[in-house]
Amino acid sequence: MSGLAPGAAYVSASDGVRIYAEAHGAGEPIVFSTGYCQTHENFRPQVDSFVAAGFRVVLWDFRGHGLSEAPASPAAYSMPQVVDDLARVLDWAAPGQRAVVGGLSFGGLASQHFALAYPGRVSALVLIASGPGFKNPKAQSDWEAQMSRIADRLERVGFEGYTSGRSAPNAIGLRPELPAAQAAGRAIEAQNPRGVALFGRRVAGPAPSTMERLGEIRVPALVLVGALDGAYLRAAEVMKAKLPNARFALIPGAGHCVNIEQSEAFDRAVLEFLRSR
């Protein structure tokens, strides 16, 4: 672990893959899981404010992403493995404690799968610009094709131009001039494109839907979305309707990366939810 920043570690997954994680502060743990192609740096803006509010903030990178190891075998990538990776990160960061489990986009879907697999370990859910996956086979097929195209591009040219082109709004947000967006972009472009491509084909693309099981998730859940994030507004409405104990927050002036674009409004909405459970 030498050379790592204070509060950081490599957590050993069930198959020996090294998963990068950080933990900051004390108190009730809250873990933030990122979207596909993003890294833990995308949630850096939340660390100081949530630590000040009395939380232990946990950031991490999916396998194949960021500073986590990128195994070469496609068999190393699956949704159950990602859920188990998250469980081991929480074992390291907050052993024996229930946690607030939050995630953006794919990270929100992974958080739903975690809550279904480990209901006793979740005190609340924060689902950010996310959805429950696709029930319609055609929509699922189209999504997998999109993930495959992204993977093809990554294998062909890597992350060159990724955070300054068409992918930028979903990668770093609608305000690329912000220092937090620039830091997130540098971390994204430094990734191993092969690992992220494998993750897209094996995990993010074929990720099972939680649509029919949302009623099983009884913990308080915040469904939060940016008002400009047209692709996820409908999905947010569906989750709000199907989760038994859900609240909804719409953040004005924000797109997909709402926690970067409107960090103060995002932090305020999430903290108000957590304080009022």
Order of alpha helices (4+ residues) and beta strands (2+ residues): beta-beta-beta-alpha-beta-alpha-beta-alpha-beta-alpha-alpha-alpha-alpha-beta-alpha-beta-alpha-alpha
